[in-house]
Amino acid sequence: MGWSYRKSFRKGPFRLNLSRGGVGHSWGNRLFRVTRTADGRRTLSVNLPGGLHWRKTLSSRSRG
């Protein structure tokens, strides 16, 4: 496995994620979060107490 890099900056409900693949951002809290990854995917995450979680990809990465 190769090396990777990830750094996050948080300001309230917003998060900026820097990685080797690019820049992503998300907003939400522990229970509900919407994320845009560095490669363009959008996901919706719902995390419930007790370790239950649900994640759905809202859109695939764009081709270009």
C-alpha atoms as an extended CHARMM CRD file, in Angstrom:
* protein
*
        64  EXT
         1         1  MET       CA              0.0000000000        0.0000000000        0.0000000000  PROA      1               0.0000000000
         2         2  GLY       CA              1.3200000000        3.4430000000       -0.9300000000  PROA      2               0.0000000000
         3         3  TRP       CA              1.4090000000        6.5870000000        1.1390000000  PROA      3               0.0000000000
         4         4  SER       CA             -1.4910000000        8.9950000000        1.1540000000  PROA      4               0.0000000000
         5         5  TYR       CA             -2.2080000000       12.4690000000        2.5190000000  PROA      5               0.0000000000
         6         6  ARG       CA             -5.3760000000       13.9010000000        4.0550000000  PROA      6               0.0000000000
         7         7  LYS       CA             -5.9940000000       17.0950000000        5.9740000000  PROA      7               0.0000000000
         8         8  SER       CA             -9.3640000000       18.5150000000        7.1050000000  PROA      8               0.0000000000
         9         9  PHE       CA            -10.3230000000       22.0130000000        8.1740000000  PROA      9               0.0000000000
        10        10  ARG       CA            -13.5880000000       22.5040000000       10.0590000000  PROA      10              0.0000000000
        11        11  LYS       CA            -15.6290000000       25.6560000000       10.5840000000  PROA      11              0.0000000000
        12        12  GLY       CA            -19.0040000000       24.9650000000       12.1540000000  PROA      12              0.0000000000
        13        13  PRO       CA            -20.9870000000       22.4990000000       10.0190000000  PROA      13              0.0000000000
        14        14  PHE       CA            -18.6120000000       22.9290000000        7.0400000000  PROA      14              0.0000000000
        15        15  ARG       CA            -15.5190000000       20.8350000000        6.3640000000  PROA      15              0.0000000000
        16        16  LEU       CA            -12.8140000000       21.3050000000        3.7110000000  PROA      16              0.0000000000
        17        17  ASN       CA            -10.8070000000       18.1660000000        2.9080000000  PROA      17              0.0000000000
        18        18  LEU       CA             -7.4100000000       18.3050000000        1.2260000000  PROA      18              0.0000000000
        19        19  SER       CA             -5.9080000000       15.1190000000       -0.1490000000  PROA      19              0.0000000000
        20        20  ARG       CA             -3.4520000000       13.9590000000       -2.7390000000  PROA      20              0.0000000000
        21        21  GLY       CA             -6.3820000000       13.5290000000       -5.1550000000  PROA      21              0.0000000000
        22        22  GLY       CA             -7.6510000000       17.1000000000       -4.7820000000  PROA      22              0.0000000000
        23        23  VAL       CA            -10.0340000000       19.1970000000       -2.6960000000  PROA      23              0.0000000000
        24        24  GLY       CA            -13.4200000000       18.0710000000       -1.3770000000  PROA      24              0.0000000000
        25        25  HSD       CA            -15.9610000000       19.6600000000        0.9170000000  PROA      25              0.0000000000
        26        26  SER       CA            -18.9090000000       18.6590000000        3.0480000000  PROA      26              0.0000000000
        27        27  TRP       CA            -21.5070000000       20.0950000000        5.3850000000  PROA      27              0.0000000000
        28        28  GLY       CA            -23.6420000000       18.6210000000        8.1080000000  PROA      28              0.0000000000
        29        29  ASN       CA            -23.2820000000       17.1450000000       11.5730000000  PROA      29              0.0000000000
        30        30  ARG       CA            -22.7230000000       13.7060000000       13.1260000000  PROA      30              0.0000000000
        31        31  LEU       CA            -26.1550000000       12.4290000000       12.0950000000  PROA      31              0.0000000000
        32        32  PHE       CA            -26.5100000000       13.8720000000        8.5930000000  PROA      32              0.0000000000
        33        33  ARG       CA            -23.8000000000       14.8890000000        6.0820000000  PROA      33              0.0000000000
        34        34  VAL       CA            -23.6270000000       15.8040000000        2.3810000000  PROA      34              0.0000000000
        35        35  THR       CA            -20.1950000000       15.4020000000        0.7920000000  PROA      35              0.0000000000
        36        36  ARG       CA            -18.5680000000       16.3960000000       -2.5140000000  PROA      36              0.0000000000
        37        37  THR       CA            -15.3640000000       14.3930000000       -2.9640000000  PROA      37              0.0000000000
        38        38  ALA       CA            -12.2130000000       15.4870000000       -4.7600000000  PROA      38              0.0000000000
        39        39  ASP       CA            -13.1290000000       13.3810000000       -7.8080000000  PROA      39              0.0000000000
        40        40  GLY       CA            -16.6200000000       14.9340000000       -8.0750000000  PROA      40              0.0000000000
        41        41  ARG       CA            -18.8610000000       12.3370000000       -6.4130000000  PROA      41              0.0000000000
        42        42  ARG       CA            -21.6860000000       13.5510000000       -4.1580000000  PROA      42              0.0000000000
        43        43  THR       CA            -22.8320000000       11.4020000000       -1.2640000000  PROA      43              0.0000000000
        44        44  LEU       CA            -25.4500000000       11.6270000000        1.4330000000  PROA      44              0.0000000000
        45        45  SER       CA            -24.6720000000        9.9660000000        4.7850000000  PROA      45              0.0000000000
        46        46  VAL       CA            -27.0040000000        9.2860000000        7.7130000000  PROA      46              0.0000000000
        47        47  ASN       CA            -25.4690000000        7.9310000000       10.9290000000  PROA      47              0.0000000000
        48        48  LEU       CA            -27.7100000000        6.6760000000       13.7140000000  PROA      48              0.0000000000
        49        49  PRO       CA            -26.8030000000        5.8650000000       17.3130000000  PROA      49              0.0000000000
        50        50  GLY       CA            -25.6450000000        2.3000000000       17.8920000000  PROA      50              0.0000000000
        51        51  GLY       CA            -23.4130000000        2.1410000000       14.8270000000  PROA      51              0.0000000000
        52        52  LEU       CA            -26.1460000000        2.0650000000       12.1840000000  PROA      52              0.0000000000
        53        53  HSD       CA            -25.3700000000        4.0800000000        9.0750000000  PROA      53              0.0000000000
        54        54  TRP       CA            -26.6880000000        4.5950000000        5.5550000000  PROA      54              0.0000000000
        55        55  ARG       CA            -24.8700000000        6.1270000000        2.5910000000  PROA      55              0.0000000000
        56        56  LYS       CA            -26.1090000000        6.8820000000       -0.9030000000  PROA      56              0.0000000000
        57        57  THR       CA            -24.2090000000        8.2490000000       -3.8790000000  PROA      57              0.0000000000
        58        58  LEU       CA            -26.2620000000       11.1240000000       -5.2960000000  PROA      58              0.0000000000
        59        59  SER       CA            -24.2130000000       11.5850000000       -8.4780000000  PROA      59              0.0000000000
        60        60  SER       CA            -21.2420000000        9.9030000000      -10.0800000000  PROA      60              0.0000000000
        61        61  ARG       CA            -18.0620000000       11.7120000000      -10.8590000000  PROA      61              0.0000000000
        62        62  SER       CA            -18.1520000000       13.8300000000      -13.9830000000  PROA      62              0.0000000000
        63        63  ARG       CA            -16.2560000000       12.7450000000      -17.0460000000  PROA      63              0.0000000000
        64        64  GLY       CA            -14.1140000000       15.3030000000      -18.7380000000  PROA      64              0.0000000000
